[in-house]
Amino acid sequence: MKQFLLIAFCATSLTAVAPVAEAAQIKRACLASDRSAATRDRCNCIQRVANQALTRSDQKTVAKWFKDPHQAQELKMSKTARDDALWDRYRNFGQMAQAICS
């Protein structure tokens, strides 16, 4: 789960759509993580993928998962349509990040 989160966080979009300060939420969380795979280049890549695949609000939520991956699990187990939609966007983001940033 932690590796999936790292890859997902590193898979940010290739084009920035959010202001720089807000767009870097995933990158900052990625760099602050204690994972050895969290290199500057990979975290930059993940942020670019996130900008493409996730809304600013999604990125804010997902960035918190770096410190507390259990929050991701709670959202995954939630039964609300809103949480299901976020989980689907997050899974798509993770797959894109893995393909682009590995």
Order of alpha helices (4+ residues) and beta strands (2+ residues): alpha-alpha-alpha-alpha-alpha-alpha-alpha
